[in-house]
């Protein structure tokens, strides 16, 4: 089996033409042949904004593009039948399907309810007014288009901990719902940003309500009966109490598959915070390596001024490699998005080499880097911008190199600020490679491969160099790289 390699098969500006699920099915065989092992799909259920919803404004978890709700039957990505076909096609091709789980909040409620609320300081969520007052809030979800199919559960004000909009009085902000859960306080075991980061947006789900807890467990089991489930990507984990995902992930593994792959979006660069969270969830899952992404972003902006010897400093993959999913960009960091910190295209081949070809971490490839993306949207400056995310030409070869050559023990040669390298020594059954990168001028790295490699000839698998390198009688050779580039040197007889 190839080493695990994820593909995020969408981006924020995926066209709202209902064709993504069809594209997934059509590309399944090619992705498997390329070396992809797991495909992370976008949220498949109906969002509050209907066919324009990326999926993170969750309305109805049980509507997989099947019911006439929020202005359409299909979602942005297609209808239920095409979603099912996409999942089956991936599974048939030997790929695991990762489903995006958006549990933190719901949006687009069907009815308003009379609620009691307390105002909250949005900059310090631990400051909750003592005075409570009555208001109206959109907190009742009846899903009239679904009419009780798949689940008869009705979400109401007892299912939520807070809202950001109320009426009578008409206000926006952060409001703590007063109900029978939590003694008027937010959930614990959440991130400490803004004092307590339980609340994010919309109608914030109250996980301490046991009926809610059981409904979300039921949904996970139900989903696995509809389509293949190889794992989950957990959205907004900073805002959801760790005890919930600790229990929910365990329940899914007991009822679906003990080998489910689970990665949580805990968007935090601080290793202490990530380590604490992993302890709270009994280390049952992986986390995205946020710090490494920002290192890539900084390196791409600074060029030769960035010290490549420090590229893994402060990263999750350096400190807890068994729990790190590494990435170059994603739907939140791409241009014009909320966490915009995109990596410059010139550096992406280097970044992908550093996540795809090393021993540590599970890499995640981003759709626009493999297939390209074009879109237009407004920026923070209030102006519209045309964005082109180019195909990274060497990416398919880097993914292929991961499955063919990234094997065996690893030796780092991080001895120069602009030119670094590492050796994958291979195994008795699988070949290795020598990877050399430069963010400045052309350079080279000396590698000691051992006497067994004396006289062996190497070529650049990426084709960035045309020459061949022959290992000396002492088992050593110098492997070159072009400026601002990467070369993957493999034996000519493999």
FISETOR-869894 format. One record per residue (C-alpha): chain; x, y, z; residue number from 1. Coordinates in steps of 0.02 Angstrom, whole numbers. Layout:
N
   nulo     east    north       up   nuse
      A        X        Y        Z    NUM
...
END
This chain:
494
   nulo     east    north       up   nuse
      A        0        0        0      1
      A       66      173      -43      2
      A      105      289      103      3
      A      -49      389      151      4
      A      -71      545       44      5
      A     -224      656       61      6
      A     -304      766      -71      7
      A     -421      908      -24      8
      A     -538      895     -174      9
      A     -612     1070     -169     10
      A     -572     1251     -130     11
      A     -675     1398      -70     12
      A     -717     1456     -245     13
      A     -760     1287     -322     14
      A     -889     1333     -457     15
      A    -1070     1322     -400     16
      A    -1120     1218     -551     17
      A    -1164     1056     -462     18
      A    -1025      962     -554     19
      A     -896      927     -419     20
      A     -964      756     -370     21
      A     -961      706     -553     22
      A     -781      764     -567     23
      A     -733      663     -413     24
      A     -804      505     -491     25
      A     -719      538     -657     26
      A     -548      567     -579     27
      A     -551      424     -452     28
      A     -447      300     -552     29
      A     -320      432     -604     30
      A     -298      489     -423     31
      A     -267      311     -365     32
      A     -140      285     -504     33
      A      -55      448     -458     34
      A      -27      393     -279     35
      A     -168      480     -186     36
      A     -240      366      -50     37
      A     -371      475       37     38
      A     -489      606      -35     39
      A     -559      741       79     40
      A     -727      797       11     41
      A     -815      962       56     42
      A     -967      962      170     43
      A    -1097      865       72     44
      A    -1253      925      164     45
      A    -1367     1074      135     46
      A    -1301     1243      192     47
      A    -1403     1396      235     48
      A    -1351     1482       72     49
      A    -1410     1337      -35     50
      A    -1322     1307     -201     51
      A    -1193     1442     -163     52
      A    -1145     1364        4     53
      A     -969     1297       24     54
      A    -1047     1193      162     55
      A     -986     1274      322     56
      A    -1149     1367      354     57
      A    -1229     1202      401     58
      A    -1417     1193      392     59
      A    -1469     1009      378     60
      A    -1344      869      403     61
      A    -1467      742      334     62
      A    -1498      830      168     63
      A    -1362      767       51     64
      A    -1437      856      -97     65
      A    -1600      760      -88     66
      A    -1734      883      -31     67
      A    -1800     1050      -93     68
      A    -1730     1160       44     69
      A    -1644     1330       42     70
      A    -1697     1360     -137     71
      A    -1639     1200     -219     72
      A    -1627     1012     -209     73
      A    -1444      993     -253     74
      A    -1300     1072     -157     75
      A    -1160     1172     -236     76
      A    -1075     1009     -278     77
      A    -1220      906     -347     78
      A    -1367      801     -292     79
      A    -1371      651     -176     80
      A    -1359      520     -313     81
      A    -1202      601     -386     82
      A    -1128      614     -210     83
      A    -1160      429     -182     84
      A    -1081      388     -350     85
      A     -928      493     -310     86
      A     -902      403     -144     87
      A     -927      232     -222     88
      A     -807      273     -364     89
      A     -671      324     -243     90
      A     -699      168     -139     91
      A     -697       56     -293     92
      A     -532      135     -346     93
      A     -457       91     -178     94
      A     -465      268     -107     95
      A     -528      311       66     96
      A     -663      445       78     97
      A     -641      580      211     98
      A     -802      673      253     99
      A     -803      851      319    100
      A     -894      861      487    101
      A     -965     1034      530    102
      A    -1044     1018      702    103
      A    -1002     1182      789    104
      A    -1151     1284      729    105
      A    -1309     1286      625    106
      A    -1373     1427      514    107
      A    -1530     1467      418    108
      A    -1658     1418      551    109
      A    -1837     1394      496    110
      A    -1921     1485      640    111
      A    -1888     1614      774    112
      A    -1914     1575      958    113
      A    -1934     1680     1113    114
      A    -1772     1659     1209    115
      A    -1683     1727     1362    116
      A    -1509     1793     1329    117
      A    -1366     1882     1414    118
      A    -1248     1999     1323    119
      A    -1067     1943     1306    120
      A     -909     2046     1283    121
      A     -855     1989     1110    122
      A     -673     2025     1153    123
      A     -679     1927     1316    124
      A     -812     1791     1311    125
      A     -790     1757     1496    126
      A     -873     1925     1530    127
      A    -1059     1882     1526    128
      A    -1186     2009     1589    129
      A    -1279     1959     1745    130
      A    -1440     2033     1675    131
      A    -1542     1921     1563    132
      A    -1681     1982     1448    133
      A    -1805     1915     1324    134
      A    -1781     1924     1136    135
      A    -1819     1830      976    136
      A    -1687     1722      893    137
      A    -1680     1603      745    138
      A    -1654     1442      842    139
      A    -1788     1322      780    140
      A    -1743     1202      640    141
      A    -1889     1096      579    142
      A    -1825     1053      403    143
      A    -1997     1065      320    144
      A    -1929     1007      152    145
      A    -1868      843      226    146
      A    -2026      809      325    147
      A    -1943      698      455    148
      A    -1858      579      334    149
      A    -1694      504      400    150
      A    -1717      594      568    151
      A    -1866      669      659    152
      A    -1757      773      776    153
      A    -1809      956      792    154
      A    -1674     1080      845    155
      A    -1734     1219      961    156
      A    -1667     1344     1087    157
      A    -1619     1204     1206    158
      A    -1497     1139     1075    159
      A    -1390     1297     1066    160
      A    -1276     1392     1183    161
      A    -1268     1561     1096    162
      A    -1318     1667      947    163
      A    -1251     1822      860    164
      A    -1414     1907      807    165
      A    -1572     1942      905    166
      A    -1733     2037      872    167
      A    -1845     2139      988    168
      A    -1724     2216     1032    169
      A    -1634     2210      865    170
      A    -1451     2185      900    171
      A    -1299     2093      838    172
      A    -1152     2036      942    173
      A    -1125     1883     1051    174
      A    -1270     1827     1161    175
      A    -1269     1683     1285    176
      A    -1431     1586     1280    177
      A    -1504     1553     1451    178
      A    -1567     1374     1460    179
      A    -1546     1223     1571    180
      A    -1368     1184     1514    181
      A    -1204     1250     1580    182
      A    -1269     1364     1718    183
      A    -1258     1512     1600    184
      A    -1076     1479     1555    185
      A     -991     1424     1394    186
      A     -923     1250     1368    187
      A     -754     1206     1443    188
      A     -613     1113     1353    189
      A     -614     1239     1210    190
      A     -476     1355     1152    191
      A     -436     1501     1268    192
      A     -432     1634     1132    193
      A     -545     1781     1179    194
      A     -555     1704     1353    195
      A     -663     1560     1295    196
      A     -681     1516     1110    197
      A     -839     1411     1121    198
      A     -939     1534     1017    199
      A     -895     1555      832    200
      A    -1048     1599      728    201
      A    -1232     1567      696    202
      A    -1329     1464      821    203
      A    -1190     1383      923    204
      A    -1224     1200      961    205
      A    -1245     1152     1145    206
      A    -1154      986     1161    207
      A    -1203      968     1345    208
      A    -1381      932     1288    209
      A    -1382      742     1284    210
      A    -1516      738     1149    211
      A    -1400      839     1036    212
      A    -1253      728     1078    213
      A    -1351      570     1034    214
      A    -1417      648      873    215
      A    -1240      687      812    216
      A    -1183      511      852    217
      A    -1334      444      757    218
      A    -1292      553      608    219
      A    -1116      482      598    220
      A    -1183      304      600    221
      A    -1318      350      473    222
      A    -1191      427      354    223
      A    -1089      267      355    224
      A    -1245      172      300    225
      A    -1270      287      151    226
      A    -1093      301       79    227
      A     -917      232      109    228
      A     -832      317      256    229
      A     -643      304      273    230
      A     -624      446      395    231
      A     -671      623      445    232
      A     -604      799      443    233
      A     -671      888      597    234
      A     -710     1072      571    235
      A     -684     1210      700    236
      A     -612     1097      837    237
      A     -552     1250      935    238
      A     -734     1294      969    239
      A     -800     1121     1015    240
      A     -768     1043     1186    241
      A     -631      914     1174    242
      A     -731      789     1274    243
      A     -862      784     1137    244
      A     -742      735      997    245
      A     -651      616     1113    246
      A     -813      521     1137    247
      A     -882      547      961    248
      A     -726      484      872    249
      A     -719      333      987    250
      A     -902      296      950    251
      A     -872      309      762    252
      A     -725      189      771    253
      A     -827       66      872    254
      A     -975       72      753    255
      A     -898      103      581    256
      A     -715       52      572    257
      A     -579       47      705    258
      A     -455      111      574    259
      A     -548      271      531    260
      A     -428      413      489    261
      A     -477      572      582    262
      A     -395      744      569    263
      A     -458      897      663    264
      A     -445     1078      612    265
      A     -372     1154      769    266
      A     -304     1311      685    267
      A     -167     1358      807    268
      A       22     1373      780    269
      A       65     1349      965    270
      A      130     1175     1007    271
      A       78     1188     1190    272
      A     -104     1217     1140    273
      A     -101     1074     1015    274
      A      -17      957     1138    275
      A     -147      997     1271    276
      A     -288      966     1149    277
      A     -217      799     1094    278
      A     -207      746     1276    279
      A     -389      794     1302    280
      A     -445      688     1154    281
      A     -337      540     1209    282
      A     -227      565     1056    283
      A     -358      482      948    284
      A     -336      598      800    285
      A     -219      700      690    286
      A     -205      890      679    287
      A     -159     1004      535    288
      A       17     1075      551    289
      A      -28     1259      554    290
      A      146     1318      606    291
      A      228     1232      458    292
      A      105     1312      338    293
      A      152     1484      405    294
      A      336     1440      390    295
      A      305     1400      207    296
      A      211     1563      184    297
      A      353     1663      262    298
      A      485     1571      162    299
      A      393     1604       -1    300
      A      383     1790       38    301
      A      562     1811       98    302
      A      650     1714      -39    303
      A      836     1688      -10    304
      A      825     1791      151    305
      A      733     1647      236    306
      A      848     1525      325    307
      A      794     1356      258    308
      A      878     1268      404    309
      A      734     1333      512    310
      A      591     1278      398    311
      A      527     1150      525    312
      A      555     1257      680    313
      A      402     1261      792    314
      A      306     1140      682    315
      A      193      999      739    316
      A      280      876      623    317
      A      445      912      710    318
      A      378      888      887    319
      A      233      764      867    320
      A      254      685      694    321
      A      132      544      729    322
      A      -11      671      743    323
      A       35      792      603    324
      A      -56      817      439    325
      A       54      934      339    326
      A      -11     1054      208    327
      A       46     1194       94    328
      A     -121     1287       76    329
      A     -306     1254      101    330
      A     -476     1335       71    331
      A     -454     1458      215    332
      A     -277     1516      172    333
      A     -304     1539      -16    334
      A     -309     1718      -83    335
      A     -455     1827      -23    336
      A     -507     1704      114    337
      A     -523     1727      302    338
      A     -351     1659      349    339
      A     -264     1716      190    340
      A      -81     1671      199    341
      A      -53     1586       33    342
      A      114     1514      -16    343
      A      190     1594     -171    344
      A      185     1478     -324    345
      A      374     1478     -348    346
      A      399     1400     -176    347
      A      261     1270     -185    348
      A      368     1135     -269    349
      A      492     1153     -125    350
      A      354     1150        6    351
      A      272      997      -70    352
      A      439      907      -78    353
      A      459      942      108    354
      A      290      865      152    355
      A      276      727       21    356
      A      450      651       24    357
      A      495      651      207    358
      A      470      513      333    359
      A      367      615      456    360
      A      188      673      442    361
      A       41      638      326    362
      A       37      762      181    363
      A     -120      844      112    364
      A     -121      909      -67    365
      A     -234     1057     -112    366
      A     -348     1045     -266    367
      A     -294     1209     -351    368
      A     -112     1158     -343    369
      A     -151     1000     -440    370
      A     -284     1066     -559    371
      A     -276     1256     -549    372
      A     -412     1381     -502    373
      A     -476     1548     -565    374
      A     -600     1659     -474    375
      A     -651     1836     -432    376
      A     -699     1905     -262    377
      A     -689     2060     -154    378
      A     -537     2086      -44    379
      A     -518     2176      122    380
      A     -483     2335       23    381
      A     -662     2333      -43    382
      A     -608     2304     -222    383
      A     -638     2154     -333    384
      A     -487     2048     -378    385
      A     -458     1918     -512    386
      A     -361     1772     -440    387
      A     -265     1640     -537    388
      A     -198     1493     -440    389
      A      -84     1404     -564    390
      A      -57     1218     -580    391
      A      106     1168     -495    392
      A      182     1073     -639    393
      A      297      962     -536    394
      A      163      912     -410    395
      A      104      752     -498    396
      A      284      692     -507    397
      A      311      734     -324    398
      A      157      633     -275    399
      A      219      489     -383    400
      A      391      504     -305    401
      A      314      486     -133    402
      A      244      315     -172    403
      A      392      255     -277    404
      A      546      326     -192    405
      A      510      404      -20    406
      A      557      249       79    407
      A      675      199      217    408
      A      773      294      348    409
      A      802      480      328    410
      A      960      583      344    411
      A      947      773      343    412
      A     1079      886      268    413
      A     1020     1053      335    414
      A     1190     1139      337    415
      A     1162     1294      230    416
      A     1037     1438      245    417
      A      982     1431       63    418
      A     1019     1253        6    419
      A      963     1102      106    420
      A      934      920       69    421
      A      887      751      140    422
      A      914      570       95    423
      A      785      432       98    424
      A      895      276      105    425
      A      765      154       39    426
      A      737      -24       98    427
      A      781     -197       33    428
      A      619     -196      -68    429
      A      593      -11     -107    430
      A      711      121     -179    431
      A      754      285      -96    432
      A      799      458     -160    433
      A      904      613     -128    434
      A      807      776     -118    435
      A      896      944     -138    436
      A      811     1115     -123    437
      A      868     1294     -144    438
      A      776     1456     -109    439
      A      924     1556     -176    440
      A     1058     1522     -305    441
      A     1098     1354     -382    442
      A     1189     1239     -264    443
      A     1226     1060     -220    444
      A     1225      940      -74    445
      A     1351      805      -36    446
      A     1273      640       13    447
      A     1352      484       86    448
      A     1248      339       19    449
      A     1365      200       71    450
      A     1480       81      -22    451
      A     1333      -19      -92    452
      A     1293      129     -204    453
      A     1468      148     -277    454
      A     1456      169     -465    455
      A     1266      188     -464    456
      A     1196      325     -575    457
      A     1059      448     -525    458
      A      941      559     -625    459
      A      826      701     -574    460
      A      652      623     -571    461
      A      572      796     -587    462
      A      672      836     -743    463
      A      734     1002     -676    464
      A      912      943     -712    465
      A      964      848     -869    466
      A     1129      780     -806    467
      A     1163      614     -721    468
      A     1264      591     -562    469
      A     1373      439     -531    470
      A     1416      391     -352    471
      A     1601      376     -315    472
      A     1693      223     -253    473
      A     1677      292      -77    474
      A     1487      293      -90    475
      A     1479      483      -97    476
      A     1415      605     -226    477
      A     1367      788     -244    478
      A     1188      814     -303    479
      A     1150      984     -383    480
      A      993     1091     -388    481
      A      942     1244     -488    482
      A      912     1409     -401    483
      A      740     1426     -321    484
      A      703     1246     -363    485
      A      701     1065     -304    486
      A      774      906     -377    487
      A      731      728     -330    488
      A      878      615     -374    489
      A      835      432     -401    490
      A      932      286     -472    491
      A      921      270     -661    492
      A      884       85     -644    493
      A      724      113     -541    494
END
